[in-house]
Amino acid sequence: MDQPNWNGVEFEAPDFLESELADRSPENCRFHVIPAPFEASVSYGGGTANGPAAILEASQQLEVWDGLSAPAVLGIHTTPAVNAGGTAQSVVSRIEAAVSWVAERGAVPVLLGGEHTVTLGALRALAARHERFGIVQFDAHADLRQSYEGSKLSHACVMRRALDLTCTDGLHPEIFQIGVRALSPEEVALRRERGIAHLDARALALHGIPRPLLPPDFPEKVYLTFDVDGLDPSVIRATGTPVPGGVGWHDALTLAEMALKGRTVLGFDVVELAPAEGDHASDFAAAQLVYALMGMVQRG
């Protein structure tokens, strides 16, 4: 089961949960972890290029039982890291190829960023393969800018680029945003214009978790993208812009499970971890988040 060489660069890190898994061969694994250490457009604190390796290192300390199930029994394979050199467009294309390769084999792609721009590669791969699907986005920011600092492929524009995609049925992906608490006037206007559904951090703090969470007509197929700055900095501080007032750990897991339960999960990502020396807690929380999301996919 040869994998295309989208690597081409040195990337030293163990496989996800390598310490606990004897068989990590791709043909026997439901989850395929794709490290994408790309960083080009971060606008405050840097370091997201080191996020994938930090998550993989921290995963060696995870317990196989996640509190509700043991998703590792479905198998976890870690692919070669995507070559993050060159232009943003070339890196996004390599990520698209990597995610396509995984999806073609019926496995679940699990993308580790890197800055949030990496998500676009996964979404392009899925839009080329699927009819209407939804994107559930955890984030402190809406990421709906048309361009930022001269680039349409900035991390601040990734959801705007998602709205430009066309699925195989001619429709655009739909977005549901969770935890947002920092927007530009442009993004507020676009949300209203495009009817982008959301549960912002302030509404969550004032009114709690609504039930049901997603709109009744939200697509059955979903992709989940989790920018770790969607969490409160008390959970993960090691990120470029740790905006106060974010989603707490247990609320985040509840919200993610509600969004995914009963749906077909096309894949997910965890992005924007920027490891900081001495802050092992943030790295471990990000690894725990990845594994918790695997558990939600396992339990359906």
N, C-alpha and C positions, 0 to 999 in steps of 0.2 A: 504494500500500500504506500507507494512512494509519494512523497509530498513535493510539490514544486519548490524551488529554491527562492523564496521571497526574503531570505535572510541576507547573506552576503556581508554581514558585519559581526564583530565580536559581541556576544551577549552572554555574560556569565551569571547564571542564576539556576537554582534547582527547579525541577518540575513542580507544579502545584501539588502540594501534599505528598511529595515524593517520599517523605519519611514514613508514610503509612501504606503506600500502594505498591504492591509487587508487580502487577501487570498494568503498564501504562501505554500499551500499544494502541494505535489509533483505531484499528478495526474492532477493538473490544470496548471502546469507551463512548459513552453518551455525550460527555462534555469535552469540548476541545478548547483549551485555553490558548489565546493568541496574544502574546505580549507585543505591544505597539508603543515603543518608547520615543514617541514623537513630541517635540516641543519647539515651537517657532514663534507663537504669537501670544504667549502669556503676557498679561498686562500689569502685573504687580509683582508678587513673589514668584520666583522661578523654581525649577527643580522637578517638574513633572516628568521629564525624560527618565528620571530614576524611579518613578512610581511602580512600573511593572516588576522590576527586580526586587524592590522592597516588599511588594505583596507576595511574590513567590517565596522569598526568604521567610517572611512571617508565617506563611502557610504551613511551614514545617512544624510549627508549634500548635496547630489546630488539633482538636479532638475529632475523630471520625463521626461521633454522634453529635448532631448539631442542636440537640435539645428536643427534637421532634422526630428525626429520622437520620439515616446515614446515607446521604447522597453519593458518597464515594463508592458504594456498591455498584453504581451504574457505570463506573469507570471514568477517570479523568486523565486525559492526554494533554500534554503541553506541546504546542507546535514550536518550530523555530520562530525567533522574534522577527517581526517585520523590519526590514531595512528602513530606518527613519532618516536616512540622508537624502539630500536633494530638495526639490521644491515640494511645497505642500501638496500640489496636485499629484506629483509622482508618488508620494507616500500614501495619499488617499487611494490611489489606484492599486498599489500593492496590498493595502488592507482589503480592498474590495475583492482582489483575487484570493486572498487567504480565507476570507469569510465565505466566498463562493465555493471554494474547495471543500470546506467543512460542511456547508449546507447541502451540497450535492450528495454527500454521503449519509445524510439523514441524522447527523449529529447536531448538537446545540453549540453554536459559537459563543465563546465567552471572551470578550475583548478587554484587555487591560491597557489603559492609557497611563501615561501620555496625556497631552492636552485634549480638550473635548472635540477638537476637529477630527480625531480618529473615528468618531462615531459615524461621520459621513460615509466613510468607506464601507462600513457594515450596512448602512441603510441603502446605499447604491446597490450592493449585492442582493439584498432582499427585495428591493423594488423591481429588479430585473427578473425575479423568480416568482413573485407572488402577486395576487390580486390585493385589493384593499386591505391595509393593515394599520394598526394604531401604534403610536409611540408614547410610552409612559416615561416622563422625564422628571427625575428628582434633581433639583438645582436651586442654588440661591439666586441665579440670574435667568432671565428668559432666553438669552442667546438668540434673539430674533432680529438683530441689527442687519441691515442690508450690507454694510461693510463696516470694518473697524480698523482704524489706523492704516487705511489704504488697502486692506485685504478683504475679499469676500470669503476667504477660507480661514478667517480668524476663528478662534474658539468662541468668540462672542457672536458669531453668525451661524453656528452649526444648525440650529433649528430653523432659521430662515432658509438655509439651503435644503433642509429636509422638506420644507413646503414646496420647493421647486421640483421635487422628484415626481415621477409618474410611475405608478404601478402597472402591472400587465393588463389591468382592466381599464386603464386610462385615467384612474382616479389618483388623487394625491394622498399620501399618508396623513392620518389625523393625529393630533398631538393633545395629550393631557399633561399639564405641568403641575408639579407638587413641590411646595416649599419655597417658591420664588419670593424674594423680598428686596430685590434691587433691579429696577427697570429704568430704561430711558423713555422719554415721551414718545419717541418713534415706536418703541415696542408696545407701549400701552395702546397706541392707536392701531397698530397692526393686530393686536389681540382682538380688539373690538371689531375691526373690519373683517377678519377671517373667522371670527367666532371660536377662538381657541379656548377650550375649556381649561379650568385651572382650580387648584386649591392652594392659595398662597399661604405663606407661613402665618401671617396675621390672622387670617380667617381660621386657620387650624387652631391657633392659640386661643382665640375668642370663643369658638363654637365647637371645637372638637372634630372628630372624624365623621363625615356624613355617611349615611348608609341609604342607598348604595353609593359607592364612590364614583364610579365612572358613569358617563351619560348612557342612557338605555340603548342608544344606537351605536355605541363605540364598537369598533371592529373586534371580531372574535380572535383574530391573529394579532399578536402584540410583540413589540420589541421594547425592552426596558433599558434606558440609559440613566446611569446613576453618577452624577457629578458629586464627589464627596463633600463639596461645599454646601450641598443641600442640607446636610446634617449640621446640627449646632456645633460650634467650635469646641464645646465641652466634650464632644464625642471624637471628632477629628479636627485637630487644629492645623495639621500639616497640609495646607493647601494654599493656593496662590492668594485667594481673597476670602479669609474666614469671616464671613458676615455674621454678626450676632443675631440671635433670634431664630435659629434654624430648627429643623425637625429633630426630636429626640430619638434615641436608638430604638426603643420599643415601638413608638409610633411609626417610625420608618419601616420597621419590619411588618407591622400590621398593615400599613398602607400598601406596601409592595405585595404582600400576600393577597390582599383584597383585589388588587389590580390584576394579578396573574391567575388567580384561582378560577378553574373551569375554562381557561383560554389556552390556545395554542401559542406557546412561547417560541418565537423564531430565533431568539438569542438575546443576550444582554451584555452590557459593559459596565465597568467601574473605572472612572477616569478622574484626573486632576489631583491625585495624591502627589504631594511634593515633599518627600521625606526630609525630616529635619534631624540633625544629630541629637541624640539623646531622647528623641520622642518615639520610642518603640510602640507606645500605645496607639498612635495614629496608624502606623503600618499594620499592626495586628488587627485593629478594628476594620481596616479596609479588606484584609484577607478574610476575616470573619464574615464580612458583608458578602463577599463573593461566594463563600461557601453556603451562607444562609440562603442566597438567591438560588443556588443549585438545589438546595433542599425544597424550595417552593416549586421548582420545576418538577422535581421528583414526585412530590405529593400531589401535583396537579391542582 
